[in-house]
Amino acid sequence: MFKKTKPWLSAFRLRTLPLSVSGIIIGSCFAHYNGKFDGYIMLFAILLTIALQVLSNIANDYGDGIKGTDNDDRIGPARAIQSGTITPEEMYDGIKMNVLVVIVLTVSLIFVSFGSKYLFYALLFFLLSGLSVFAAINYTVGSSPYGYRGLGDVFVFIFFGLLSVIGSYFLYTKQLDHHIVLPAVALGFLSMGVLNLNNMRDINSDALAGKETLAVKLGRRKAKIYHITLITLAIIVSFVFSILYYSRPTIFLFYIAYIPMLIHIIKVYKTVEPRNYDPQLKVLALSTFLFAVLLGVGYIL
């Protein structure tokens, strides 16, 4: 595995990692505002989230690779199995190794967060981590992967929005608070937008391969409307949050992220060819990361 460093780094899809930790940043900053921040919890939460994202990426490569979904008709970057740089057997071994890393990081995070005082919470988060592994692998792997049935958006909203933000906040505070809900929902919508944009780019090749993503089910026009709606809802929800939970002017700092988001909406609206969605993936992912950082930092300044 380690003899093929460059192909493996490509398979890890490093550009997806900033987006994956966005929820941890928001949850950590909100916990800091309440005087509950812990550097070790943040460290292990970020490491675990990255490990889960990498697991999702290589499992996606494996699932789409062995099913033939990743082929020459696909517009995006060539995947590892598709290009032949990593064999299916090597990728499967990588998945197993990654699962072991996730287990170690989960136990470490649970220990630094709950210790021996909160056994029920520890068991609950171990279960949630197990569900995250299941979701990461079964997006494209198996006889009936949910990503092939148009359910990917639902799982992304739950795991990259609600669980990421609210779950990380709970690791610090051991409680659920209402002010964390709207940011979690907004991030969930943006994360769904990233997935949908990826599916809009691959809409033709996915349809030919029998991968019925929500974009394939909706068709080009409705998928575009759905995408614009997701980003717009994220803006509205986060704006409502800033009004309802106003404490100081710095809470409006994340409005800066609205600028690239609005430009993104305009460009997506004008785009005709699916291949032209690819550059906007990076734009939306980085805009979402910027949104998370400014929201979190603005809340504690």
Phi, psi and omega in degrees: 000316187280355176282349182239059186301311183297313177299322180291319177298323176295319179293330179292340180054066186302333182291347178274349188291319177303319179298321185294330182266002182301319180294324178295321179298313180296311181300321181292317180295320179292325176293322178299319179301326180268010177073027184242014185290144177218120184299324180292322178297316180296317180301308183288330177294318178293316180298317180294318180297318177297317179298320179292322179293317178297318177301316179299319183293314182285330176292323176296318177298317181294310183298311180290330181291312182285339178275348180084010179292320174279106181218188184294343179282345184287140185275322186293182180302143179297132180276166188297310180291320179302318182277347179086005181286335176227132181280158176304323180295318178294320180294321178296320176296322177297321178298315180297319179295320180294322177299320178297320177297318179298318180298315180298315181291325177297312179298319180296315180296317179298321181294312183289336182271313188250339182057226179251009185272331188238073185298317181297315179297321180298315179294322180297314181288331175294322176295317179296322177295320177298319177295325178295319177297315178302314181295321181296320184279318188276008174296319179231349184264144178109177182283337180219066182295139185290338177293338179271000180239019175074022183255003182300322182298320180296314181294322178296317179299317182291310188275323182269344178254282186297305185293320182298311183282304184292320180296315180294322177298320181293328179301325179277313193265338184062029179206162177252131180234144185294332185289350180269348188290311183297317175300323179296319179294316180299315179294325177299317178296317180294320178295321175298323179298319179297314178297315182296322179296320176299318180288329175293322177296320185264016189301322182288311181292324178295318180297319179293328182272358180082016177270100186271076173292170179298325178297320177295317180296321183282326187091166187302310186294311182291328178295323177293317178298316178301317181296311180298323178296318180300312181293320179296317178297321178299318178295315181296313182298316180291326177296315177300320177302314183296333179278314183292326185244032179298132177228328180200160184302332183294348178294340180274002185303325183290352176301335179303324181291343178296330185299303177295332178293317180292321176297320178300316179301316181297316182292321178296319179300324183274347183287136180249312182275129180307325182298335182281356174282338187303313180298333182284344176298313179295320180300312183290320180297315180289326176296321178294318178297316177299317178303313182296315181296312182292323177297311182294311182294318179297332181285332184257350180291000000 
